[in-house]
Structures are given as structure tokens and as C-alpha cells.
Amino acid sequence: MSTRLGTKSKTLKSQEQLIIRRANSRDVPDIIAMMKRAYPSLPVYTRGNLLGQITAFPEGQFLAEYEGRVVGYAATFRIDEATALKPHNWAEITGGGYASRHDATGPWLYGMEVCVDPDWRGLRIGQRLYEARKRLAEELELKGIVFGGRLPGLARKIKEFKTPEAYLEAVKVQKVRDQVATFQIGNGFEPIGLLKGYLPSDHESLGYAAHMVWRNPYVDQEGPPKTSAIRPKDWVRVATVQFQQRAVKSFDEFLANIEYFVDVVSDYKSDFVVFPELFTLQLLALEKRRLGPVEAIEALTRRTEPFVAALRQMALSYNINIIGGSHPTRVADGDIRNVAYVFLRDGAVHAQEKIHPTPNERNWWNIRGGQEIRAIDTDCGPIGVLVCYDSEFPELARLLADEGAKLLFVPFCTDNRQGYLRVRYCSQARAIENQCYVVLSGNVGNLPGVENMDVQYAQSCILTPCDFPFARDGVAAETTENVETIAVADLDLSDLAWARREGTVRNLRDRRFDLYRLVRHDETKS
């Protein structure tokens, strides 16, 4: 949706225009910058929050843009009536700001945010964003819109009116003007009560919010709610490579081994192919003498630039997204990190550092842990990468799922069956608890001349949640153990949407946000 709205003022030329359109992931940095201008004393959304909102309900996130500059943002999601109309707080109902409580069949639109750049408030941007919400509710035949509205005048007036209830009543009968609530009432919203402790960080509102409702006049409020048709099949084809570790005689031979598999799965029209963790250790066979562990990793870091350049070109040439296993890389602060590079078929390259090095990685190779985990936007939607041991920490997968990732890739490197099963069992748990797909890729074979890479054990696989639309055992495909091969599977993303909405269990939706939530260090909105 893109609506062009002409504007005029004494400071604007008549040909200048304001655009209301749907937000997308490329807008995220500009939205954050605008919100910091609008809320200088309040925490604002993180990149993960905004990506989660846009991914959960893309048609419900609106952007106001003036001459290429983001000047307003409105976030919404759909929700069931019982949850919308009962007392709640912001963190609980929005899933900590990720819109993870979105219900594709919910009869109410929940307004979790409207923010306007203070430099452009004379253009009635807020009103335009509210109107866009109303149009969406009408188009979807929803019962209406509900949200918790700020009361920024409450702290200043509490001594005069004694209670928040008395203040809100005075605003309703126009005895006092509240910057936000008066505006919302003027736009057709009705306060049906107060929400105590709605946003504790909002000190101007003393943590309260007005429980606001707008009822769609075109829908029978007493009739059964309209339900949306289930989306058509939304397939993604993924391939996992169980890669043989072997001695190579040149860097070109190493690349030829990789390109062989990229070529094969590209012929299968795969959207993604994933290689194992540390599969570039094969390059140590090119060293003229046997290196100690720290020397070996140092030598590998010198291969980073040509490795990245070559796989980037493969992704472009074969029109496929490549999760390039992982490769030891020296980063800006001088540390060596175990980095999974993601090569997208549009030429973009992303790097996901392993957050939790194993004791062996720390002790043998002096590898340090990364500092940030993020969902990566692709042409098939956001994805996440958990490098081996990271799959055994459920918080990381949950953060990625909240950011919208429905596909998690786990490159791993294990030397025995016990180590492999730790990764596999934990990855299966991540698929169940986050109602997502998880794709594992491991090394097989051996590198006799490389310290700490003597033998490898793997049975790569593509895992699913355990519910009716999926494979009975939660395994979409798997390889024969310890054999160089590939596994390919078609994964239906609409099945995940069904499971999250109507499944036998609904792990994401049924979280107790009133009792707990996961907070990352850079997440400050609460």
C-alpha cells in the first residue's frame, strides 16, 4: 500500500508530497533514528524488535516518508478479542516488542506504536497513520482497533486530580487536554478503562495507559469474527551438504569441491545450501609443515578474503543462498572468531560469529566468542545461524525466532557420536519450542595432519516441529551417517504459520509474558 498525500504550508512548496506506505526491513535503521528524535528520554525499539514486527505482520506496519526521510511509524498486529479487551501490559501483549503474539485470525487490530518525528508534527502525520490503520481494519473486516494510549500529562496533573481515573475522566469530558489521549479521542477512539503498569518506563504517564478502542462501523460487533483464508503454500527448498574432510593440493581444488555441491543443489532449484562448521580446515593440508593449533588457526585467517570473495561469486553465479559453514577470522579488535558467512544470491554477504566457543576451541585455538546474534533478511524471509555449540543455548534460537526467523541453520563439527547427538537433540528441541525448521550440516572423514581435527562424525539432517503437518518423527530429511552426500527437502512456511496459530501446542504464543521474557543487552524498550 502506498498513498501519496499532497501537503501545503508556509514552509513547504506545493509540489512536495508525503507518502504513507508499508515498512520493510530496509527501513529499520531510519525508523530507529526517527524514534530517537521523537523519544529522547525513552528507550526505543531495537533492530530485532522492528524486524520481528515487520516479519510477523508485514501489511500492518506503516511508514510516513517525506522526501525520502522517515517521519513517522505505526506498528500493529492482529489479536483475539479476549486478550485485547482484558487488562494487560505492553511487554505481555506485544511479546516484548516483537509482535510475537500476532494471530493471523485475530478479529482485532492491536496498535502497539505510533511515533512521529517532532520536526514534522504540523503535517498531521499521526492522523494519517491512524487512518491507515482504520483502512486496514476495514479491508480485513476486523472488529476494530485496540491499544494502550500514553497519558503524558498525568504526572503533571496527578496532584490536581488525585487519581489516574479522575484525570482520564477529565480528559474524556474535555476539562483538561492531554497531548496524546485528547488526540486519540478526537480520532474516534474511546477509553474503556486504565491499564496499570502498562509501560513502567513511561514516567510522564506514571506507567499507566488509557485502554483505547475504535469499533469498525462496517462489521457486526455481535456476529462471529471473520477469519482469514489460510495462505497458499509457501515453499522453500533447502539442501545440506555432509562434507568430506580430505587433503587438497591447492586452494582452487578446495573451491572446486565446494562448487561441485553448489552446482548440484542449484540444479535441484534449492533456495539454500549449508556447509559444515570449520570445513575450511581442509586448507591446512596446503601448509608446508605441520603447524601447532594456534599457528594453524592463524594461517587460516589469512585465507578469509579469497574464501569470502569466491563463495560470494558462487552465490551470484548459481543463484542460490549459501551458508558457508564457518571459517576462523581475525576481527577488528584482534581476536580470532569462528565466523559463519552467509552469501546471498543478490551478492550480499553477512557474518554471524559463533557466540559460545567450546572449551576445545578456546584452549586449542584461542578462539573468542562473538558479541551479537541477528536474524538475516533473505529473499525467503529472515533466517538465523547457530554455529554448532550455539544450538545448545535455547535463548539464542528464541531471539532469532522473535526476530522472525523460521529457518535456522546449524553448521557443526563433531568428532564422535555423543558430541553429534548433543547438537542434534538440542536442534530438535529448538525446532519444537520455536516452531521452526532447523537444518544441520556436519563434516565427515579425517585430516590426519591437523591438530584437533583427526576424525569426524556426522549425520546431517533437516528437522521440523512435531505436529500434524510435519514428518511424523520431526525429520524432513537426513543423510546416511559418515558418508559424503547431500539431503534436500521442501519446507512449507505456511505450515509453520498454521502450527503457531492452531497447532496441538503453540509454544511461541503460550509463553507467559506476564512472568518472564528474554531481554538482550541492546534491548532497552520495556
N, C-alpha and C positions, 0 to 999 in steps of 0.2 A: 504494500500500500504506500503510495506516495501522493501527497496532496500539496499542491502549490497554492500558497495563500499570499496575495498581494498585501503590502503594508505601506503606510504613509505616516510620516511625522515631520516635524520641522527639522529634524536632524537626518532624515532619510530621504533618498531620492525615490521618485515614484516607481521607477523600474525595478527597484530592489525587491527581492522575494524571500519569503520564509517557507521552508519545506518541513512538513511533518511526514516522517517515513518510519519504517521498521528498522530497529537497530540490528547490527550484525557484529560478529566478533572483532572485525577490524576497527570498530568504533570504540572499543573498550578503553584504550589509553585516553582518548578525548573525553569520554564520559567521566572518568576518574578526575581528570584535570578540572573539568567544569564543576563537579561536585565539591572539590576542594575550595573553589572560589565561592560556591554557594553556602557551604557549611564550614567556615574557617575554625569554628570552635567545636565541631562534632566529628567523630570518626566517619569515614566514608567507605563505600563498597571496595572490596579488593577485586583484582582481576578475576580470581576464581569465582567470587560471588556473581559477577556480571556474566561470565561465560556460562555459569550454571543457569542463570535466568534465561539467557538467550537460547540455550540449548533445550531447556525444559519446555518452553512455550514461545517459539520464535515469533509467532503472529501477535503476541501480546506485549512486546517491548517496543516502545515508541521513542523516536528521537526527533527533537526540533533542531533544525540546522539553518543557520543564517549565513549565506555566502560562504559555505564550506566550514563554518565554525559551529561546533556543537553548543547549543544554548539552552537545551532542556532535555530531560529524560523522564520517562514514565515506565515503571515495571509492573506487570500484572501476572497472575496465574489463575487457573480455574480450581475451584474447591467445592466440596459438598456443603449443603446448607447447614447441617448440624454443627460442623466445625466453624463455619463462617459466622454464625449468629450467636454462638456461646462465648463467654469470656475467654480471652486468650492474651498472650503477649506476642511481641514481634518475633522474637527468636523462635518460639514454638511454632507459630503458624507459617513462617517463611522458611523453616528448615535452616535457620542460622544465616539467612540472606541468600541462599542458593535457589529458592523457589522449588525445593525438592519435594514439597507437599503438593505439587501440581497434580491435579486429577483431570485427565482428558475428558471425562464425562461429567465433571462437576457443573452444577447449574448456576453457580455464582462466579463472578469475576472478582478476584481479590486484588486490590490496589496496594502494592507493597511500597511504592515510591513514586513521588512526583518531585522533581528538582528542577529549578530554573536558575540560570546564570543571573546574578544580581544586576549585571550591566545591561540586561535586556528585558527587564520585567515590564517595561512600558509597552511591549508588543503583545500583551495578553497571551503569552506562551503557555502559562499554566492552564488557562481556559481552553486553549486549543488541544492540549494534551488530554484534558478531561473529556472533551468532545470526541476525541479519537477513541478513548476507552468506551464511551457510550455507544459509538457506532459499532465497535467490535462486539459489545454485548448484544446489540440488536441483530447484527449479522448472524451471530451464533445462537440466537433465540434463547439467551440466558435470562434468568430471573432478575438479574441486576448486578450491581457493584457494591462491594462492602470493603471497608478498610478502617484502620485506626488513624485518626487525624490528629496532628500535633495541636497543642494549645499553648503557643509561645507566650501568651500574655498572662498565663496562670500564676507564675512565680511573682510577677509584679503586683498582681491584684489579690493574692490569696488573703492578705490581711483585711482587705476591704470586704471580701465576700465570704470569708471564714472557711468555706469548704469548696472543693473542686466541683461538686454537684451544683452549688449555688452559682458559681462562676459560669458553668456551661449553660444553665438556665437563663442567666442574664444575657449571654451571647445569643441564645435562641430567640429571645424577645427583643433583641436589638437595644438593650440597655447599655451594653458595652460592646466594643468592637475588638475582635481577635483577628490578628493578621491572617491566620490560616483558616480557623473554623468559620469565620464570617464569610470568607471567600467560598468555602465549600458549601455552606448552606445556600449562598446565593446562586450556586451552580446546581441546585436541586437535590442536594444530599441532606438527609435527615439524621440528626443524632438520636440514637436509640438507647444511649447509656454511656457510661465511662468504662474504660479499660485500665485498671490499676496496674502499675508496674509494667506497662506496655513496652517502653523503651527507657530503662533506667538511666542511660547516658544523656537523655534529653532533659537537662536541668531546668530549662525555661518552662517546660511543661510539667515539672516535678515528677517525671516518669509516667504521667497519665496520657491517655489519648481519648478522643471522642470516638465512640463506636458509630461510624457513619454508614448510611445505607442509601442507595438510589435504586428504585424499583423500575424495571423495564415496563413501560406502559403498553407494549405490544405483545406481552406474554401473560397468559392466565396464571396469576400468582398461586392460585389454589390447585391448578391442574398438575399432572405428573410432569416432572422435568424432562426436557428434551435431551436425548443422548446422541452423541456424535457417532457416525458410522466408523467402524474400525478402518484404519488406514490400509491402503493396498500393501501388498508385500514389498518389503524394503530390504533387498538382499545385498550382502557384502560377501565377496569371496576372499577367503584368506588361505595362505599357504605357509606351512612351517617347514624349514629345512633342518634335517638332522645331519649335521656336517661332520665329515671325516677329517680328523686331525692327521696330517701326513707331512712328511718333509717335502719342501718345494725347492726348486733350483733358482727361482727368480721371482721378483715382485710381479712381473707380468703373468707368470704361471699361477701365482696366488689369485690374482684378479680373474684369470680365466676360469678357475674353479668356481668362483662366486658367480661369474657371468653365466656359466652353464646353467645354474639353478634359476637365476633370474630369467633367463631366456625360456626355460621350460615352464615355469609358473606363469610367465607372461603369455605364453601360448594358450594356457588354460584360462586366460582373461581374469587372472586374480587381481584384486584391488590392493592386497598387501602381501608381502613376503617377509618373514622374520628369520634372522640368523642367530646363532648362539652367542652367549657371553664369551668374551675373550677369544673368539675364533681367530683373531689376528695374531695370536701367539705362534701360529704356524710360520710367521715371518722370521722367527728366531732361528729357524733352520738355515737362514742365509748368513748368519754370523760366522766369521772365520774361526772363532774359538768358542768353547763352551763358557757361557757367562754365568756369574752368580746371580741370584734372584734380583737384587737391586739393580745391578748392571743391565740385566735383561729387560726389565721394565723401562729403564732409562733409554735403552736402544729403541724400544718400540715407540716411545713418544716421538722419536724423530721421523716416524712413518705416518704421523697423523695427517699432515697436509696432503700428501699424494693419495692416501686412502680415502679421505673425505671427498677430494676432487673426483676420483674415479667412480665412487658409488653415487655421487650426485649425478654424474653424467649417465650412469646406468639407469637411474630412476627416470630421467628425462627420456632417454632413448627407447626404453622398453615400456614407458607409460605405466609405471607401477610404483606404489609407495613401498620403500624398503626400510625395514627396521634393521639397522646394520649391526646387530649383535651388540658388542661393546668393545672398546679399544682404550688402553691406557693413554691418558692425555695429560700433559702438563698445562695447568691453567694459569691465569694471570697472577695469582698470589704465589706461584712457585710450587704449589702442591701437585702431586700426581693423583688424578681421579680416574675412576673406572667409568667411562662415558659411553652411553648408548646414543648413537647418532641416528636420527630419523631423516631419511631422504624422501621428500615428497615429489610426486611426478610433475609438479609445476616448477621444480627447481629449488624450492625452499629447503633449507637444512636446519634441523633442530637438534639440540643436545640435551639429553637427560642424564645427569650424573647419578651414579649409584649412591644412595643415601647411607646405607649401612654396609661398609666393608666387613667381610668375615674376619675372624681372628687370623686366618692364614694370609689374607690379603694385607692386613696391617703388619703382621710380623715378618712375612717373607718379602713383600714387595713395597712396603711403606706407602700403601695406597690410603688416601684420606677420603672421608665421606663428603658427599655433596651437601648443599645447603637448601636446595629448593626442588620441589616436585610440582609439575604443572601438567594439566591436560594440554594436548597439542591439537590444534584445529587442522582438519584434513578435509578433502572433498567428500569423505564418507562420514563426517561428523567428528567430534573430539575423540581422541584416543589417549591412553595412558601407557607408560612403560615402567615396569618394575623389574629392575635388574636382579635376578636370582634371589639373594637373601632378602631383598626388599619385599618380596612376595610374602614373607613370613611375618610382616608387620601390618596388621589389618588397618591401622589408621591411614596409611598411605593410599591404599585402594579406595577407602571411603572418601578421602579428599578428592581423588580423581573422579569417582562416581558423582560426587556432588557438583563437580565442575562440568558434568555432562558426558563423561567418557562411558561408552557402552562396550568398548573393546579395550582390553588390557593385554599387553604383550609382555611376556616374561622370557627374555633370553637367559639361559642358565648354563652353568658349568659345574658338574659334579663328578666325583671320581668313584663313587660307589653307590649301591642301591639305597642305602639308608639316607645319604645326602639327597639323592634324587627324589625319594619319596617325601622328604620334608618339603621340598619345593612343590611337588605335585599335590600333596594333600592340602597344603596351605592355599595353593592356587585354586583348588576346587572349592575350598571354603570361601575364597574371595568371590568366585562366580556366584555362589549361593547367596551370600549375605549382601552383595551389591546388585544382584540380579543383572549380571552382565556376562559377556563372553571373555574367556581368558585363553590366550594362545602361548604355548610353551615351545621353546626351541633349544636343543642341547647338543653338545659335542659328543662324538664317539671316536674310537681309535686311540692313538697314543703319539706322544712326542718324546722319545727316549732321551734326547739330549737337552731337554728343557726342564729346569728345576720346577717342581710342584705341578707339573702337567704330564706326569708319567702315563696315567691311564684315565679313561673317561667312561662314564656310564650315563645313558640317556634313553628315554622312551618319550619322544616329543608328542604333544597332543594338543587338541583343541577342545576346551571344556565349556560346558554350558551350565546354567542353573538346573535344578532338578524339579521339574514341574511338567505338566501335561504336554505343552507344545514342543518340548525338547527331547533329546535322546533319553531313553529310559534310565541309563546309568550316568547321565550327565557328561557323556563323552561324544562329541560330534565326529571326531576322527582321531586316530593315533597311529604311530608308526610301530614297526617291529623294533624291539629294543636292540641297541648296539649295532645297528646297520645303517649305513649312509642311505638316506632316502628322503622323500617328502610326504607330507599329508596335506590334503586340501579339503576344505569344507565351505559350503554356502551357509551363511548365518543370516537369519531374518531378524532385523532390528525391530520390526513390528511385534514379534513375539515377546521381546523384552518389554515393550510398552504394555502389552496385554498382561504379562506376569506382574508388572509393577502396579497395575490398576486392578486386576481381577484374579490374580493367582491364588493358589491354595494358601500360600503365605506371602506377605508383602513386606519384606524386610525393610526396604527403604522408607515406606510410608508409615510403618508401625513403630518407628523409633520414638522413644519417649523424650521429645524435645523439652518437655516440662521438667525433666530430671537431669538430663545431660546433653551435651553436644560437643563436637570436636572443633577445637579452635587452633588455627595455626598462628605462628608468631606474627605474621604480617596481616592477620585478620583482626581489625580493630573495631568494626561496627558491631555493637552488642545490644 
